């Protein structure tokens, strides 16, 4: 069927070139001028892709009628591209390779398994801060990265040659979201002469960073991304759009980081999960694009699907600053203005109708941090000392550690590099300038460097046992720090360049000094980390650091100098110079004018063009990798990194009948805020864990275990690491932190994986009980794939995080939600019961589902299949079997 909206296809003359586009204005629909800009982009995608099959005329009407239909209708969305990072990207490419094998086995053409939209994969999650505070740290860390990950990198390089439409950005190039912002993002696509908005989905929740550039995109699970790669539209509920009005100007001393932490706290409190947030107002014009991107980056932390800033002149200036071609910028500007997708933030936006609104006066923002365990728990810098001290004695929780009063003053001494030191609670042991959230923003990076220069000039030093590191998101940062002659000051304080990747922000922080770790363990100290990242969940940054604070890069440097979070910078000196004179933070804090002057002088378009001119060939180690050839990957049984996935091994052309979930045992009974860090295998692999035992049995030396993230391409490792976070609290074991559970048939306490394996071998289904916000945190496909391989058939929770719920459905796991005000505790459930889920074959979205237990308890849940296509996915055993069956049938026609 041809597109019924071909009549609105118009010509657009840009210089000497003529383009075509699907004109929203040509619809002559008065409702469009009232639509939020983010919804207009969804409307254009539906208009352009309307084919009567995947996208219907009724879908276009539903989006146009957004004011009446939001939250009530399901719409298809076909993003222009997909972006991946290597931890989530490797499993996606492994699945594609496995699908090719299955396609051949089922009689189809393996070459039909290819990304049908552009896919960019940036390798940024593998490098670790093993070496720091040395001039050769970046080289040594990259060398270790290649030694550990040679198998993965070889596989990915094979993928870059075997699959069409797949670009692999090698290690050492930067962080995916910063590379996307500075290089990969198109702003507007031009394909065969047709212009349309750049849009994407990514396998990382912080894909939203690109919203700061006016590009519509968000994080999805790897499973959902693979379906988009294979030509499937995303199915989504048409979202509410919260309008967030910004007014005023940031005060001197406040940074974009302080702003985003303030916005995160406000939006988290308002409740914007599953909604778009669109920023407007005169205050937006006062923010640089990098500032906007910082706010967009943390959309997952405030719970929104997107944090969207429509395009304006500042966006075009950023495109010029980052070295984009003038010809491209010309058609980007012309197209967006023709489509009424270009804004002037200084003008009133009264025509736009939002589902609700919020506001913030930028002048009220004060310097702050967030922590010690969650990114939404903002603390004003002036309150930091008091807040942390209180948390020591507060009962155990997000703001408490439950210490006895007599233990608050506990300290421990140690010798390091020939000197004696003493530390107590609140000692800063890791200070990391890290993460795309901040390293993409020259204002805070140069601000940190100028503060470091001032500190060095004042005679201040960072204690040598503190692990300091600098891991920017692109090589451009190195260029402007060197050009400004400021890198030397950072080096002098121990903030040497350690690598280009996520590093400390995702827990790849490496080890702290052994002498320090021994004191922390011996004295049971609540030690701290301060990082310019976006996640600070307990146990994520380093197992020995129980308090972790998100802060701007300048404050990271400040706390490294102080050596403790128990300090009031207003009344207490940050240190003393060599003459013994007290130096306060205000004495070394750079002015806004100084920072802006450095940006103007040293952040140049030529730097971006030079860094990205050889983005795919600039790494010699990558270039020297020898890879196999051919359409099908030659799997090696002995490999502990890459393994042929089991998801398609026994799949037939027609789906098997759905088996009811009857008399299922409970594998885990969990509380609130169980994150994907708790569920998905992450961090280092312990020798005592099921995954560690598996590797050791196959002759892998514990020194070479590497991380779970590095081994995501091997299901045998990942299934053993699922629910293996030592901070997991299981009510079946009286909420003790453990990787164990109770095997109900015998009452034994065993490792969670071992219990799951026993249930599977006995043919017994299992369920998980959980509290609110189940699956919050980073999007991780293994947080759904792992439970699937552990035999879990349903998760019964108080509420679900958006992406994780979608991932569960994508793996054929049933998400069931307790009724409002009900929990496993209110029903008196312990996890020792057996559960039957009464789900009929006539499944409907959001229907009530009765659950009964073997001891006579009964309760009603809501089925969280939110769209009709999700029911189809479930019937097929997941989204990938659904897509593969369709592709096999198409290849045979």
C-alpha positions in Angstrom: 0.0 0.0 0.0 1.3 3.4 -0.9 1.5 6.2 1.7 -1.9 7.9 1.8 -0.2 11.1 2.9 1.9 11.5 -0.2 -0.2 14.5 -1.0 1.6 16.5 1.8 5.0 15.8 0.4 6.5 19.2 -0.5 9.7 20.5 -2.1 12.2 22.6 -0.1 14.8 24.7 -1.8 18.1 25.1 0.1 20.7 27.0 -1.8 21.1 25.2 -5.1 19.7 21.9 -3.7 16.1 20.8 -3.7 14.8 18.4 -1.1 11.4 16.9 -0.2 9.7 16.5 3.1 6.3 15.5 4.5 4.9 18.8 5.5 3.0 19.1 8.8 1.6 22.4 7.7 0.1 20.9 4.6 -2.2 18.9 6.7 -4.1 22.2 7.4 -4.9 20.9 10.9 -5.3 23.7 13.5 -4.5 21.3 16.3 -0.9 21.0 15.3 0.1 24.5 16.4 -0.9 23.5 19.9 1.1 20.3 20.0 4.3 20.1 22.1 7.3 20.0 19.7 8.2 16.5 20.8 4.8 15.2 19.8 5.1 17.0 16.4 8.2 14.8 15.8 6.1 11.6 16.6 3.4 12.9 14.2 5.9 13.5 11.4 7.3 10.0 11.8 3.8 8.5 11.6 2.9 10.7 8.6 6.1 9.7 6.7 5.9 6.0 7.5 2.2 5.5 7.1 1.8 2.3 5.0 -1.5 0.8 6.2 0.4 -2.1 7.8 2.8 -1.0 10.5 1.6 2.6 10.7 -2.1 3.3 10.0 -4.0 6.5 9.2 -5.7 6.2 12.5 -2.3 6.4 14.2 -1.7 9.8 12.5 -5.1 11.0 13.7 -4.5 9.8 17.3 -1.2 11.7 17.5 -2.8 14.8 16.0 -5.5 14.6 18.6 -2.9 14.3 21.4 -4.7 16.7 23.7 -7.5 14.2 24.0 -5.7 10.9 23.4 -2.5 11.1 25.5 -2.2 8.2 27.9 -5.1 6.4 26.3 -3.9 5.2 22.9 -1.0 3.1 21.6 1.0 4.4 18.7 3.8 3.0 16.5 7.1 4.9 16.3 9.8 4.2 13.8 13.1 5.9 14.9 15.5 6.9 12.3 18.5 5.1 13.9 19.7 3.0 16.8 22.7 3.7 19.1 24.4 1.1 21.3 27.3 0.9 23.8 29.4 -2.2 23.9 28.1 -3.7 27.2 24.5 -3.8 25.8 25.7 -3.8 22.1 27.6 -7.0 22.3 24.5 -9.1 23.3 22.6 -7.4 20.5 25.2 -8.4 17.9 25.4 -11.9 19.5 21.7 -12.2 19.1 21.8 -11.0 15.5 24.5 -13.6 14.8 22.4 -16.3 16.6 19.4 -15.3 14.5 21.4 -15.8 11.3 22.1 -19.4 12.5 18.5 -20.0 13.3 17.4 -18.4 10.0 19.5 -20.9 8.1 18.3 -23.8 10.3 14.6 -22.8 9.6 15.2 -22.7 5.8 15.5 -18.9 5.4 18.2 -16.6 4.0 20.7 -15.6 6.8 21.7 -12.5 4.9 18.2 -11.1 5.6 19.3 -10.6 9.2 20.8 -7.1 9.0 20.0 -3.8 10.6 17.5 -2.0 8.4 18.2 1.4 10.0 21.6 2.9 10.7 23.2 1.5 13.9 26.1 3.0 15.7 27.9 1.1 18.4 30.5 2.9 20.5 32.8 0.8 22.6 33.0 2.8 25.9 32.1 0.5 28.8 35.2 -1.8 28.8 38.0 0.4 30.0 38.7 0.5 33.7 40.6 2.9 35.9 43.2 0.3 37.0 46.0 2.8 36.7 45.6 6.4 37.9 47.7 9.4 39.0 50.4 8.7 36.4 51.3 10.2 33.1 50.9 6.9 31.3 47.7 5.9 32.9 45.6 6.2 29.7 48.0 4.0 27.7 48.3 1.3 30.4 44.5 1.2 31.0 43.9 0.8 27.3 46.5 -1.9 27.0 44.8 -3.8 29.8 41.4 -3.2 28.1 42.5 -4.9 25.0 44.1 -7.9 26.8 40.9 -8.5 28.8 38.5 -7.9 25.9 40.3 -9.3 22.8 37.6 -11.9 22.1 34.8 -9.3 22.4 36.5 -6.8 20.3 37.3 -9.4 17.7 33.7 -10.4 17.6 32.5 -6.8 17.3 35.0 -6.1 14.5 33.7 -9.2 12.7 30.2 -7.7 13.1 31.3 -4.4 11.6 32.2 -6.3 8.4 29.5 -9.0 8.4 26.5 -6.8 8.9 25.3 -3.9 6.7 24.3 -0.6 8.3 26.5 -1.2 11.4 29.2 1.4 12.4 31.5 0.3 15.2 33.4 3.2 17.0 36.5 1.6 18.4 37.7 1.7 22.1 39.5 4.9 23.1 37.2 7.2 21.2 34.9 8.4 23.9 31.6 7.8 25.7 28.6 6.9 23.4 26.4 9.9 24.4 29.1 12.5 24.1 30.2 11.0 20.7 26.6 11.1 19.7 26.2 14.7 20.7 29.5 15.9 19.1 29.6 13.7 16.0 27.0 11.0 15.3 23.8 13.1 15.6 22.4 14.3 12.3 19.9 16.9 13.6 17.9 16.2 10.4 18.3 13.1 8.3 18.6 13.3 4.5 17.9 10.0 2.8 17.4 9.8 -1.0 16.5 13.5 -1.1 13.9 13.3 1.7 14.4 15.3 4.9 13.1 14.2 8.3 14.0 14.7 11.9 16.8 12.8 13.5 15.4 10.4 16.1 16.7 7.3 17.8 16.5 4.7 20.5 19.5 3.4 22.4 20.5 0.6 24.6 21.5 2.9 27.4 19.1 4.9 29.5 21.2 8.1 29.1 20.5 8.1 25.4 18.2 11.0 26.4 21.3 13.3 26.4 20.7 13.9 22.7 17.3 15.5 23.6 19.4 18.6 24.6 20.1 19.0 20.8 16.4 18.8 19.9 16.7 15.1 18.8 13.9 12.8 19.9 15.3 9.7 21.5 15.4 7.6 24.7 16.7 4.4 26.1 15.1 1.0 25.5 16.1 -2.5 26.3 18.5 -4.3 24.0 15.7 -6.6 23.1 13.5 -3.8 21.9 16.4 -2.1 20.1 17.1 -5.2 18.2 13.5 -5.3 16.9 13.8 -1.7 15.8 17.1 -2.6 14.0 15.2 -5.3 12.2 12.5 -2.9 10.9 9.9 -3.2 13.6 8.1 -0.1 14.8 8.2 0.6 18.5 4.9 0.4 20.1 4.3 2.9 22.8 1.5 4.6 24.7 1.1 8.2 23.5 2.8 10.0 26.4 1.8 12.9 28.5 4.1 15.9 28.1 5.0 18.0 31.1 6.0 21.5 30.2 8.9 22.7 32.4 9.3 26.5 32.3 12.7 27.9 33.0 13.1 31.6 33.8 16.0 33.8 35.2 19.7 33.2 35.0 22.0 30.9 37.0 23.7 32.8 39.8 27.5 33.1 40.0 29.0 29.9 41.6 26.2 27.6 40.4 26.9 25.2 37.6 24.9 23.1 35.1 25.4 20.2 37.4 23.8 22.0 40.3 20.9 22.8 38.0 20.4 19.3 36.8 20.5 17.9 40.4 17.8 20.5 41.3 15.7 19.6 38.3 16.1 15.9 39.0 14.9 16.3 42.6 11.9 18.4 41.5 10.8 16.1 38.7 11.3 13.0 40.7 9.0 14.4 43.4 6.4 15.4 40.8 6.3 11.9 39.3 7.1 12.0 35.6 7.7 8.3 34.9 6.7 7.4 31.4 6.2 11.0 30.4 8.0 13.4 28.1 9.3 16.6 29.8 9.7 19.5 27.4 11.6 22.6 28.5 10.5 26.1 27.5 10.8 29.7 28.7 13.2 32.6 28.6 15.6 30.8 31.0 16.4 28.2 28.3 18.0 30.9 26.1 20.4 31.5 29.0 21.7 27.9 28.9 24.3 26.6 26.5 23.5 23.5 24.5 26.0 21.6 26.7 24.0 22.8 29.8 20.8 21.6 28.2 22.4 18.2 27.3 23.4 17.8 31.0 19.7 18.2 32.0 18.5 15.8 29.3 21.2 13.2 30.2 19.6 12.7 33.6 16.1 12.1 32.4 16.3 8.5 33.7 17.2 9.8 37.1 14.1 12.0 37.2 12.1 9.2 35.7 11.0 10.8 32.4 11.2 9.1 29.0 12.7 12.3 27.6 13.9 15.7 28.8 13.5 17.6 25.5 14.8 21.0 24.3 13.5 22.0 20.9 16.0 23.4 18.4 16.9 27.1 18.5 19.8 29.3 17.3 22.0 28.0 20.1 21.6 24.5 18.7 22.8 25.7 15.3 25.7 27.4 16.9 26.6 24.2 18.7 26.5 22.3 15.3 29.0 24.9 14.0 31.2 24.7 17.1 31.4 20.9 16.8 32.5 21.1 13.2 29.4 19.9 11.3 29.3 20.8 7.6 27.9 24.1 6.7 25.7 22.6 4.0 24.1 20.2 6.5 23.5 23.0 8.9 21.8 25.0 6.1 19.2 22.3 5.4 18.7 21.5 9.1 17.8 25.1 9.7 15.6 25.4 6.6 13.8 22.1 7.2 13.0 22.8 10.9 11.7 26.3 10.2 9.6 25.0 7.4 8.1 22.3 9.7 7.6 24.8 12.6 10.0 22.7 14.7 12.3 25.7 15.4 11.8 27.9 18.5 12.7 31.3 19.9 12.8 30.8 23.7 12.6 34.5 24.3 9.1 34.6 22.8 5.9 33.4 24.5 4.8 29.8 24.0 1.2 30.2 25.0 0.0 28.3 21.9 1.6 25.1 23.1 -0.7 23.0 25.3 1.0 20.6 27.8 -0.7 18.0 29.9 0.7 19.8 33.0 3.4 22.4 33.8 6.1 23.1 36.3 8.6 26.0 36.6 12.0 26.9 38.0 13.7 30.2 38.5 17.3 29.6 37.6 18.4 32.3 40.0 17.3 30.0 42.9 19.7 27.2 42.1 22.5 26.8 44.6 25.7 24.6 44.6 24.7 21.1 45.6 25.4 17.4 45.5 23.2 14.3 45.4 23.6 11.3 47.6 24.7 9.3 49.4 22.8 6.5 47.7 20.5 7.9 45.1 20.7 10.7 42.4 17.4 12.3 43.4 18.5 12.9 47.0 19.9 16.5 46.5 21.9 18.1 49.3 22.8 21.8 49.2 26.6 22.3 49.5 26.0 24.4 52.6 24.1 21.5 54.3 26.5 18.8 53.2 28.4 18.4 56.4 25.4 18.2 58.7 23.5 16.0 56.3 26.2 13.4 56.1 26.9 13.3 59.9 23.1 12.8 60.5 23.0 10.0 58.0 25.6 8.0 60.0 23.2 7.5 62.9 20.0 7.5 60.9 18.3 4.1 60.6 19.5 2.1 57.6 17.9 3.5 54.4 18.6 5.8 51.5 19.8 8.5 53.9 21.0 6.4 56.8 23.7 3.8 57.9 22.4 2.9 61.3 25.7 3.4 63.2 25.7 3.4 67.0 26.7 6.7 68.6 29.9 5.3 70.0 31.0 4.3 66.5 30.5 7.6 64.8 34.0 8.9 65.8 35.7 5.7 64.7 39.0 6.2 62.9 41.8 4.0 61.5 45.4 4.7 60.7 47.6 3.2 58.0 50.9 3.8 56.3 51.0 4.7 52.6 54.1 5.5 50.5 56.2 6.0 53.6 53.8 8.3 55.5 51.2 7.7 58.2 47.6 8.8 57.6 44.3 8.5 59.6 40.9 8.4 58.1 37.3 8.1 59.5 33.8 8.1 58.3 33.3 10.4 55.3 36.9 10.0 54.1 37.0 10.6 50.3 38.7 7.7 48.7 37.6 8.1 45.1 37.3 11.5 43.4 36.5 11.0 39.7 35.8 13.5 36.9 33.9 11.1 34.8 30.7 10.5 32.8 29.2 12.1 29.7 26.8 13.9 31.9 29.5 16.5 32.7 32.6 15.8 30.5 30.6 16.9 27.5 30.2 20.4 29.0 33.3 22.7 28.6 32.0 25.1 31.3 32.3 22.6 34.1 35.4 20.9 32.7 37.3 24.1 32.3 35.9 25.3 35.6 37.4 22.2 37.3 40.7 22.8 35.5 40.9 26.5 36.5 40.1 25.5 40.1 42.9 23.0 40.0 45.3 25.7 38.6 44.3 28.0 41.4 44.7 25.3 44.0 48.2 24.4 42.8 49.1 28.1 42.8 47.9 28.3 46.4 50.1 25.4 47.4 47.4 22.8 47.9 47.7 19.1 47.3 45.5 16.0 47.2 46.5 13.2 49.6 48.2 10.4 47.6 46.0 7.6 48.8 42.9 9.2 47.2 42.1 7.6 43.9 41.7 10.5 41.5 40.9 10.2 37.8 39.9 12.0 34.7 38.0 10.0 32.1 36.4 12.4 29.5 33.8 11.4 27.0 35.8 12.4 23.9 39.3 13.3 22.8 38.1 16.9 22.3 38.3 17.4 26.0 42.0 16.4 26.0 42.6 18.9 23.2 41.2 21.9 24.9 42.7 21.1 28.3 46.1 20.8 26.6 45.6 23.9 24.4 44.6 25.9 27.5 47.7 24.6 29.4 45.4 23.5 32.2 45.9 19.8 32.1 49.2 20.2 34.0 47.3 21.6 37.0 44.9 18.7 37.0 47.9 16.3 36.7 49.5 18.0 39.7 46.5 17.1 41.8 46.4 13.5 40.5 43.6 14.0 37.9 45.7 12.5 35.1 43.9 11.3 32.0 43.0 7.6 32.7 40.9 6.8 29.6 38.1 7.7 27.3 35.0 5.8 28.6 32.4 5.6 31.3 34.9 4.1 33.9 34.1 5.2 37.5 30.5 6.2 36.6 29.6 2.6 35.8 31.7 1.0 38.6 34.9 0.5 36.4 36.8 2.4 39.1 39.5 -0.2 39.6 40.9 -0.9 43.0 41.7 1.5 45.8 45.0 1.1 47.6 45.1 -2.1 49.5 46.3 -0.4 52.7 43.3 1.9 52.6 40.8 -0.9 51.8 42.1 -2.8 54.9 41.4 0.1 57.2 37.9 0.6 55.7 37.1 -3.1 56.3 38.8 -3.3 59.7 37.1 -0.2 61.1 33.8 -0.7 59.2 34.1 2.9 57.9 31.4 4.6 55.8 33.9 5.9 53.2 32.9 8.2 50.4 33.3 8.7 46.7 32.7 12.0 44.9 32.1 11.8 41.1 30.7 13.8 38.3 28.5 11.0 37.2 24.8 10.3 37.0 24.4 7.1 39.2 25.4 6.6 42.8 23.5 3.5 43.9 25.0 1.7 46.8 27.7 -0.7 45.8 27.8 0.6 42.2 31.0 2.8 42.3 33.1 0.5 44.5 32.3 -2.2 47.0 34.2 -0.5 49.8 32.5 2.9 49.3 29.1 3.0 51.0 28.5 6.8 50.5 28.8 8.2 46.9 27.9 11.7 45.9 27.2 13.2 42.5 28.8 16.6 42.0 30.1 19.0 39.4 33.7 18.5 38.2 34.9 21.6 40.2 33.3 20.1 43.4 35.0 16.8 42.7 38.3 18.6 42.7 37.3 20.5 45.9 36.4 17.4 47.8 39.6 15.6 46.7 41.5 18.5 48.1 39.5 18.4 51.4 39.8 14.6 51.7 36.5 14.3 53.5 32.8 15.1 52.9 32.6 16.2 56.5 33.5 19.8 55.8 31.6 23.1 55.6 33.4 25.0 52.8 31.9 28.3 53.9 33.4 28.2 57.4 36.3 25.7 57.2 39.4 25.9 55.0 39.8 23.4 52.2 43.5 23.2 53.2 46.6 25.1 54.1 49.4 26.3 51.9 53.0 25.6 52.4 53.3 28.7 54.7 50.5 27.3 56.9 48.0 29.8 55.8 44.3 28.7 55.6 42.9 28.5 52.0 39.1 28.5 51.5 37.2 27.2 48.6 36.0 30.7 47.7 39.7 31.7 47.4 40.3 29.4 44.5 36.8 29.1 42.8 37.1 30.5 39.3 34.7 33.3 38.1 32.1 32.7 35.4 33.9 35.3 33.2 37.2 33.3 33.5 35.4 30.1 32.5 33.6 31.7 29.5 36.9 33.3 28.3 38.5 29.9 28.3 35.7 28.4 26.4 35.8 31.1 23.8 39.6 30.8 23.4 40.2 27.1 23.5 37.0 25.1 22.5 37.4 25.3 18.7 35.6 23.7 15.7 38.9 22.5 14.3 39.4 20.3 17.4 36.1 18.4 16.8 36.9 18.0 13.1 40.4 16.7 13.8 39.3 14.3 16.6 36.4 12.8 14.6 38.1 12.7 11.2 39.6 9.3 11.9 37.1 8.0 14.5 36.9 4.4 13.1 40.6 4.0 12.3 42.4 6.0 15.0 43.1 3.1 17.4 46.2 1.0 16.3 45.3 -1.9 18.6 41.9 -2.1 17.0 43.3 -1.9 13.5 45.7 -4.8 14.2 42.9 -7.2 15.3 42.5 -10.1 12.9 38.9 -11.2 12.5 37.1 -14.1 10.8 35.1 -13.5 7.6 31.7 -14.8 6.4 28.0 -14.3 7.1 27.9 -16.8 9.9 30.0 -16.4 13.0 32.3 -19.4 13.8 31.4 -19.9 17.4 34.1 -21.4 19.7 32.8 -23.7 22.4 35.8 -22.9 24.6 35.1 -19.2 24.6 34.0 -17.7 27.9 33.3 -14.3 26.3 31.1 -15.1 23.2 28.6 -17.9 23.2 25.9 -18.8 20.7 22.7 -17.6 22.5 20.2 -20.3 23.6 17.1 -18.2 22.8 16.7 -19.6 19.2 18.3 -23.0 19.6 15.0 -25.0 19.7 12.7 -22.4 18.2 10.3 -23.7 15.6 8.5 -21.8 12.8 5.2 -21.8 14.7 5.0 -20.8 18.4 4.1 -23.4 21.0 0.9 -23.1 23.0 1.2 -21.0 26.1 1.7 -23.0 29.3 -0.1 -21.7 32.4 2.0 -20.6 35.4 0.8 -23.1 38.0 2.2 -24.0 41.4 5.2 -21.8 40.9 7.7 -21.4 43.7 9.0 -18.0 44.8 12.7 -17.5 43.9 13.0 -14.1 45.6 10.9 -11.8 47.8 12.3 -8.3 47.3 11.6 -4.8 48.6 11.4 -1.4 47.0 13.9 0.3 44.6 15.4 -3.0 43.3 17.6 -1.6 40.5 19.0 -3.3 37.4 22.3 -3.1 39.4 20.7 -5.6 41.8 19.3 -7.8 39.0 21.7 -7.7 36.1 25.2 -9.1 36.4 27.5 -6.1 36.9 30.9 -5.3 38.3 33.7 -7.7 39.1 33.2 -11.4 39.2 33.8 -12.9 42.6 35.8 -16.1 42.9 33.2 -17.4 45.3 30.2 -16.6 43.0 28.5 -19.2 40.7 30.0 -17.4 37.7 33.5 -17.4 39.3 33.2 -21.1 40.0 32.1 -21.7 36.4 35.1 -19.8 35.0 37.6 -21.4 37.4 36.3 -24.9 36.4 37.1 -23.9 32.8 40.7 -23.0 33.6 40.3 -19.2 33.8 42.6 -17.7 36.3 40.8 -15.4 38.8 43.0 -12.6 37.8 41.5 -12.9 34.3 37.8 -13.0 35.4 37.2 -9.5 34.2 33.8 -8.0 34.7 30.3 -9.2 34.0 29.8 -6.4 31.6 32.8 -7.6 29.6 31.3 -11.1 29.4 27.7 -10.1 28.4 28.1 -12.0 25.2 28.2 -15.3 27.1 24.9 -16.5 28.5 26.5 -19.1 30.7 28.3 -16.4 32.7 25.4 -14.0 32.8 22.7 -16.4 34.0 25.0 -17.3 36.9 25.6 -13.6 37.7 21.9 -12.7 37.7 20.8 -11.5 41.2 24.4 -11.9 42.3 24.7 -8.3 43.8 26.0 -8.7 47.4 23.7 -5.7 48.4 20.5 -7.6 47.4 18.1 -7.8 50.3 15.9 -10.9 50.2 12.9 -11.1 52.6 13.1 -14.9 52.4 16.3 -14.5 54.4 15.0 -11.8 56.7 16.2 -9.1 54.4 19.9 -10.1 54.9 22.2 -8.8 52.1 23.2 -11.9 50.2 23.4 -13.6 46.8 21.5 -16.5 48.4 17.9 -17.5 48.8 15.8 -20.3 50.3 15.2 -23.3 48.2 11.6 -23.8 49.4 11.1 -27.5 48.7 13.9 -28.4 51.2 14.3 -25.2 53.1 18.0 -25.0 52.3 19.8 -21.7 51.8 21.7 -21.8 48.6 23.0 -19.4 45.9 20.2 -17.9 43.9 21.5 -19.4 40.7 21.8 -22.8 42.2 18.2 -22.6 43.5 17.0 -21.5 40.0 18.9 -24.4 38.4 17.3 -26.9 40.7 13.8 -25.6 40.0 14.5 -25.8 36.2 15.9 -29.3 36.4 12.7 -30.4 38.3 10.4 -28.7 35.8 9.2 -26.2 38.4 8.3 -22.6 37.4 9.2 -19.7 39.6 8.1 -16.1 40.3 9.6 -13.0 42.0 7.8 -10.8 44.5 9.0 -7.1 44.5 8.1 -3.7 45.8 8.0 -0.3 44.1 10.2 0.9 41.3 11.3 -2.6 40.4 14.0 -2.5 37.7 14.9 1.2 38.1 18.4 2.3 37.0 20.3 1.7 33.7 18.6 -0.1 30.9 20.0 -3.6 30.8 18.7 -6.4 28.7 20.4 -9.0 30.9 18.2 -7.8 33.8 15.4 -9.6 31.8 17.4 -12.2 29.9 19.0 -13.5 33.1 15.7 -14.0 34.9 14.3 -15.7 31.8 17.2 -18.1 31.7 16.7 -18.7 35.5 13.2 -19.9 34.7 11.2 -17.0 36.2 7.8 -16.8 34.6 6.3 -13.7 36.3 7.3 -10.8 38.4 4.7 -9.5 40.8 5.6 -6.0 41.9 4.2 -2.8 43.4 5.4 -0.8 40.3 7.9 -1.2 37.4 10.5 1.1 35.8 9.4 1.8 32.2 12.3 0.2 30.3 12.6 -2.8 32.5 8.9 -3.6 32.3 9.3 -3.5 28.5 12.3 -5.8 28.7 10.5 -8.4 30.8 7.7 -8.5 28.2 10.3 -8.7 25.5 11.6 -11.9 27.1 8.2 -13.4 27.6 8.1 -12.8 31.4 4.7 -11.7 32.8 4.8 -8.3 34.7 2.0 -8.2 37.3 1.3 -5.2 39.4 -0.3 -5.2 42.8 -3.4 -3.0 43.2 -3.0 0.5 44.6 -2.0 0.3 48.3 -1.3 -3.4 48.2 2.1 -5.1 48.5 3.4 -8.6 49.2 3.5 -7.6 52.9 -0.1 -6.4 53.1 -1.1 -9.8 51.7 1.1 -11.6 54.3 3.2 -13.2 51.6 6.5 -14.6 52.7 7.8 -16.3 49.6 7.3 -19.8 51.0 4.0 -20.2 49.1 3.4 -21.7 45.7 1.7 -19.3 43.2 -0.8 -19.9 40.4 -1.3 -17.1 37.9 -4.8 -17.3 36.4 -4.1 -15.9 32.9 -6.5 -17.1 30.2 -5.6 -17.4 26.5 -7.9 -14.4 25.8 -5.4 -11.9 27.0 -6.2 -8.1 27.1 -3.9 -5.2 27.9 -4.1 -4.1 31.5 -6.6 -6.7 32.5 -7.1 -8.0 36.0 -5.3 -11.2 36.8 -6.1 -13.4 39.8 -3.2 -15.0 41.7 -3.8 -17.8 44.2 -1.5 -19.6 46.6 -1.3 -23.1 47.9 -2.1 -21.9 51.4 -5.4 -20.3 50.4 -4.4 -16.7 49.9 -5.8 -14.9 46.8 -5.3 -11.4 45.4 -5.9 -9.5 42.1 -3.1 -7.9 40.1 -3.0 -5.7 36.9 -1.4 -7.3 33.9 1.3 -4.9 32.6 1.1 -5.8 29.0 0.5 -2.2 28.0 0.0 -2.5 24.2 -1.6 -5.2 22.0 1.7 -6.0 20.3 3.2 -6.9 23.7 0.5 -9.7 23.9 1.8 -11.0 20.6 5.4 -10.9 21.8 4.3 -12.9 24.8 2.5 -15.5 22.7 5.7 -16.0 20.6 7.9 -16.3 23.7 9.4 -12.8 23.3 10.0 -10.1 20.8 13.0 -11.7 19.0 11.2 -15.0 18.2 8.3 -12.9 17.0 10.5 -10.9 14.6 12.6 -13.9 13.5 9.5 -15.9 12.6 8.3 -13.0 10.5 11.6 -12.6 8.7 11.9 -16.4 8.0 8.5 -16.4 6.4 9.3 -13.2 4.4 12.6 -14.7 3.1 10.7 -17.8 1.8 8.2 -15.7 -0.2 
